[in-house]
Amino acid sequence: MKNATIAWILVVVLFTTSVLFAGLYLSEKRSLQRIEIALEMTEKSEAELRGNVQAAITQSDKKDKVNAVLGIYNCEAASVADGRMDLRSDGTAVSFSWTGSSWHPRPKTNWKLDGNTVTVGTQAIKIFTIEQDDLIDSRGNRWVHVR
């Protein structure tokens, strides 16, 4: 009888210990899962924030570049008929021709900046490459940024 009681006590102790360890294991597993989910959410949030910041920087850089291109340009080459051009902030461009004693405006057209290339006109009438503050047209003429 004494052996049977000791055996039952051992069974109860082993069962109780097993239940406690199983409970601790499940509790820790749930805790680890919550931590993993929180880390995943943090990584996603961080990646999204990083992407938003990079997009804002890119947009700001593009705006700064556009602002740097705005202004009036005079062509150094005497052979160019439209010797002056005004690139405006509203995306329009006006070229001027020298006739006799003054500059005469031509009809407005649009301009756009794509990387390091400025295109004036809808059908690429004039294509310029940015070089420092000036523009170089497709014929190699330098357009000096005067204001």
C-alpha positions, 0 to 999 in steps of 0.5 A: 500500500505504501508503494502504491501511494508513492507511485500515485504521488509520483504520477500526480507530481509528474502530471502536474509538472508536465501541465506546468511546463506545457503551460509555460511553453505555450505562454512563451510561444504566444509571447514570441508570436506577438513579438514576431508580429510586432517586429514585422509591423515595425519593419513594414512601417519602417520600410514605408516611412523610408520609402515616403521620405525617399519619395519626398526627397526625390520630389524636392530634388526635382522641384529644386532642379526645375527651379534652377532651370527657370529663367531667360536664356540668350543664345551665343550663336548669331546664326540662331533665329530665335536667340532668346528663350524664357522658361517659365514656372507654369511650364510654358516657354516663350522664344523671342526673335530679334528683328531689326531693333527689338525682341519679338515674342513667338507663340507660347509652347510647353517645356519639360525637364526629364533628367538632364534634358529640357524639351521645348515644344510638344514635338521636341522642337528643341532639345537642350542638355543642362550644362552648369547654369546654361543649356546646350541645344542639339546643334551644340549652341550654348544658351547662356542663363542670363536671369 
